[in-house]
């Protein structure tokens, strides 16, 4: 039994090795090699002090020692892949967030003068430090003509070709255009200028940055705006692909030369080489949030009935589409991780009356709560991860959402504005509305400690 004591050291080092980042792998392997040598010395010393009886071949003790030696020799590669990043988001494409190089990227807005200016911000998911992309400490971050990292009244997703090559639709110098940034050299250049509107970045795949834009076409004697799927070559910056899309097509993402489309109650895949369209899955509504797991080729999405704001979660895998049986019937929003499904049920929390015509009521449709269930057993008892308790708004009219990474929650801190209006009959009415045009900072919440950080664009 004395042989088992040093073995614990080996297993402890292996567990640490499985969780380390790649940039520390060499250091850990050196420590493991030293520990292995020390372990062998302790085993030899223990054998000299113990009874001379050898454990019989094939015994549990010898098998355990052989297994430990085999794992130690193999190093990190011996750890089963499914155990790595088991609670993470690696390998999951998402409509809801952009993570690149271990950093969460998002747009941070601030009202400056008559304009709302915005800049790509990031939070390092390991250190939790946050900052904007502009590296100049003397930059006032006010004039888009001077600071190449800010834009005027822009709202879009980001796109990375690699950890340092970044694309963003920036509205400056005459209109919206796709700009390319080399973050390592702090340089930027305009790659594509749209003449018809704001191009929509869709992501990068195999050296091509994909986006959707509109072009004016003449049909039946009248001008119409036709949507096009286009591709920018990362190396040359030239448009190397342009094909018209059906009017109802909403491009979700592109992977392996195929575009995944939301085609009016059907998920369809378009082969970009042959032009062949294949219907995969019917949709009982319109697609809300979606996630594609690259490790098991599963596609998860919420199907939304916008008439009554209810929805459900679905999975397409291995040619079959199924509704995911969550503990509650109506789902407003959800997020997929490696081992969990996070969701908010359709639980409208009344906030007030809107100033819109006919004064419709205003709700936080999520009820301010986030629940979690095991991905392999989604119908189990849910765990309450977070409750705003009325302090914040999580989900309003499809324009706000949240993302959870480990024990860190991120969502937009939306301003809830109350105002009073004197009506024609002399009465005074109280109204509420959400201000999405001014300051919209990101709020980070530590789900373990409750610590909150408001990440502002100053």
N, C-alpha and C positions, 0 to 999 in steps of 0.2 A: 504493500500500500504506500510505502514511502516514495515509490516511483511516480505516483499520481500527483504528488504535491508540486514538483516542478512543471508537470504538464499543464497545470492551470496557467502558468505564466505564458506558455506558448499559445494557448487558446485566447487569453486576454489580448496578446499582441495581434493575433489574427483578426479579432473583432475590431480592434482599432484600425488595422490595415484596411479592412473592408470599407470603413467609413471615411477614410482620408481622401483628400483631393489628389489628382494625378501629379500636381506640382510638388507634392511632398512624398511621392512614392519612393524615390531613391533613398531619402533619409530614413524612412520607416523600414525599408528592406535592410539597410545597414544595421539598424537597431535590432531587427529580427535575427540577422546573422549572428550578431554578438550574443543575443539572448539564447540562440540555439546552441552556440558553443558553451555558454555558461550552463545551460540546461544539461548538456551532455556530461559536463564535469560533475554536476550535482548528482546525476543519475549514477555515474561511476562510483562516486563517493558513497552514495546510499547503498549500492550493491555490495560494497566492501563491508559495510556495517550490518547489513541484513543477513538473514539466514541464507545458507548456500543453495537452498532449494530453488531451482528455476521453475518459473511458471510453465506448465505444459504447453506445447505448441497448439495453437488454435484456441487458447483460453481467452476469456474476455479481456484480461489485462494486456496480453500481447497484442490482441487485435486493436485495442484502443491505442496502444503506443504506436503500432504500425500506421494506423489512420492519422494520428497526429503528425508523425514524421512525413507522411505522404502530403498532407496539407501544407506543412511547413516548407517542404521542398518546392511545391507548386506556387506558394505565395498567394497573391490576391486572386489569381486566375482560378484558384480552387474554390472560391466562394461562389455559390450558386447565383446566377444572374438575377433570378427573381427576388433575391434578398437585397440586392443593391437598389438604393433609392426607392425603397418599398413605399415610402410615404410621400414621394416627391412628384415632380411634374416633368422630369426629363423624358424627352421623346414624345410629348403630347403637344400636337398643334392645337391652337386655340383661337377662337374668334374674339376672346375677351381680354387677352393680355399678350404682351411681347416680352419674352425672357431671352436674353442673349449673353453669353459669357458670364453666367451667374448673376446677372443684373436684371431687375424688373424695370422696363422703360414705360413711360407714360407722359402725357401732355399736361403741363402745368400752366394755368392761365392767370393773368392779372390785368386789372383795369388800369390803363395808363393814359391819362388825358381822355380823348374821345374814342380811343381804340382799346380793344382787348388784345393784348399781345400774349404770345404763348411760346414756350420753349420745351424741347424734349428734356425731361428729367429722368433720373434713374435712382434706384435704391439697390445697393449691393445686398443680396439676400443672405450673405454670410456675415458681413460686418454691420449691416443695417445702416450704414452711412448713406446719405442722400445728397445729390447735387444736380445742378443743371449742366448741360454739355459745354457751355461757354467756359473756356479755361482762363480767360483774361480777368484778373482780379480788379482791374480798373475799368472794365466795361460796365456802362450803366444799364445795359440790357433794356434799352428803351427804343432805340432807333433801328428798325430792321435793315436800313441801308448801311449801317455801321456794323452791327452785330449780326454775323451770318447765322447765328443759331436761333434767332427769334423770328416770328412771323406775325402777321396781322390777321386777326379773326380767322384763324385756320383751325381745323379740327379733323384729324385723320389718324389712321394707324401708322405705325412705323414699319420699316422693312430693313433687314440686315442681309447682306450677301455673305459676310463673315463677321468676326468679333469687332473689327475696326472699320468696316465699310458699311455705311449707314445711309439709308434713303428716307427722305421726308418730303411731303408736298408742302411747299412753302409759298405763301401768298405775299409777294413783294416784287418790286420792279416791273409793274405792269400787269400782274395777274398770277394765278396759281401755276406752279410748275414743279416738276420732280427734280429735286436737288440731290446730289451725291456728296457725302462727307467722308473724308478719310480722317478718322479720329486720331490716328497715330501721328499724323503730320499737321493736324488742325488746318486742313484745306477743304474747300468746297467749290463745286461748280454746278451750273444748271445743266441737267441732262435732257429734259423734255418739257416743252412749254405747251400747255393746252390752250386751244383757241375757242373752246366751246364750254368750258366749265372746269371743275376741279377733278383731276384724275384720281382714281381710287386705287391705292397700292394694295396688292393682293398677296405679296410674298415673293421670295426668291427660290428658284429650283434649278439646279444643274447649270449655274453660270448665267441665268437669265432672271431679271427682275420683272415680274408680271404686274400689270395694272389694267384697269378698265377706264375707258374714256369714250367720249361721244364725238361723232362726226356728222356734219350736215349732209344728208342725202336727198336726192330728188326722186320722189315716188308718186305716181299717179298725178303728176302735174303740181305737186306741192312739196315743200321742203319739210323734211322730218329729221329728227336727231336719232341717229342709229348708234346703239352701243357697240363698242369694239373691244375685244380682248387683245392686248398688245404686250410685247415682250422687249425689254431693253437688254442688250448684251452687256454684261458687267465689264468686260474687257475693253470694248470699243465705245460704249455709250450710245450705240446706234439701235434704232428700232429694227429688230430682226424678225418680228412676228406681228401680224395684224390680221384678225379675222372677225367678221361681224358676228354678233351674238343675237339670239332671239330676244325680243323686247322684254319678255317676262323672266329671262335668265338672271339669276343672282349668283355670281361666282363666289364660291366659298373658299376654296384653296386649290393649289396646283401642286401635284407631286408625281414624279416619275413620268412626266410627259402627258399627264391626264388632268383635266380640269373637273373638279367636283362642283356641280351646279344645283341650286335650288330652283326647280322648274315648275312652279305653280302646282304644289301638292305632290311633287315627285322629286326624289333625289336622283340625279342623272350624272353619268360620267361621260365627258367628251374627250375622245382620243385626239390629241393635238396633231398627230402625224397623219392619221387617216380621215379625221373628221367624223368618225363613227360615234353615235350617241347610244348609250346603254342605260336604260332605266333600272335603278337598283331597289328603290324602296318608296312605297307610297307614303305621303305625309298627311296626317289628319289635321291640317292647319298650315301655318307658316313656320319656318324654322326660326327659332330664337338663338340661344347660345348653342355652340357646337364644339366638339373636341374630337380629334383624330389621334388614336393611340398607334404610333408607328411600330411599337413592339409586337402587338398582336393583330394589327390591321383592322381594328374595330373603329367604327364611326358612331359617335354618340351625339344626340341632338335633342333639343326641346321642341315640341310641336305646340304652337300657340294658337288658341282661338281668340283672336283679337276682339271679337264682339263682346265677350264676357271676361276677357283677360285671364282665362284659365289655360292650363297646359299640362303636358305629360312628357316624360323622358323616354327616348327610344334608342335602341342600339342596332346597328347593322354590322353583321360579322359572318364571314363564311357563306355569303349568298343569302342569308336569312335576316329578316327584320323583326324585331320583337319590342313590345313595350316593357320597360323596366318596372317591375312591381315594387314601387316605393311605399313606405308606410302610410302616406296620405295620397288622396286621389288627385288633387289639383296642385300642380307645381308651377310657380311663377318664374323661378330662376334656378340654375344649378351650375355646379363646377365639378369636373372630373379630376382626380389625382390618381397616382399609381395604385392606391389601395382603398380609396374612399370616394363616395359621392356626397358632395355638399349640396344642400338645396334649401330653398325657401318656399314654403307652401303659399298658395294663394290665400292670404289672410289679411284683407285690406284694413289698414288702420287709418281712420278718418283724421285728416289734418285741417280741413277747412273748406271754404267755398272759393272757387276760382273766379278770376275776373273775366274769363273767356265768355263769349256770348252764351246766354241761357244759364250761366253760372253753375257749371257742373261741379260736383264735389271733388276734392283732391285727396288722394290716398297715398300711403306707402303700401304698395300691394304685397310686400313681403311680410308685413307685420313687424318688421325690424328684427326678425329672428333668422339665424342660420343653423341648420341641423346637419348632422353627418351620420351616414350609415356605411357599413362595410361594403365594398364594391362586389365582393363575391356573394354576399348575403344581403341584398338591398332591402329586403322586406323586414329586416330585424328591427329591434327597438332603436330609435334614433337618439343621438346624443346632441344636446343643445350646446353649440359652440359659442354663440354670441347672441346677445339681446341688446339692442340699442336703448331699450327702456324709454323710448320716445325722444332721446337726445338728438338722433341723427336719422336721415332718410337713406335707406339702402336701395330701393327699387321704385322708380317712378316712370311710368309711361314709356318703358323700353329705352330710356336714355341713361340710366344709371345701373351700375352693377358692382360686384365685389369680387376679389380674388384672394384666396388663402394659399400661402406657401409655408408649409410646416406649421408653426404656431403664430405666424404673422398674417394679419388681415389687412387688406388695403381696399379703400373705396373713396370716391369723391365726396368731399364735404360740401354739399350743396347748400346755398343760402336759402332759407325759408323766409320770405318777406311778407309781412303783414301790412296791410294798408286799409284806410277807411275812406269811403266815398260817399258824398252826399248825393242822394238820389233826387230825381225830379220832383218827387212829392215832399221833399224836405227831410226824409228819414236818412239816417246814416247807417251804412252797411259795412261790415268787416269782410275783407277778402284776403286771400293768401295766394301767393304765386312763387315759383321757383326761379331764381335769378341764375341762369346758366351762361350769361354773357360777361359777367364780371369776374371776380376772383373765385376760382374753383380749385382750391388746394387739395392735395391728397392727404388722407388720414390713415396713419398706420396704427394698428392696435395689436399689442402683444396679448394673445389669447390666454397665456399662462399667468402673466402678472397683472394684466389690465392696463399696462402702461400705454399712453397715447402720445403720438407725435404728429403734429400738423406740419406737413411739408409744403412750404410756401414758395412762390416765385417772387423773390424780392429784387 
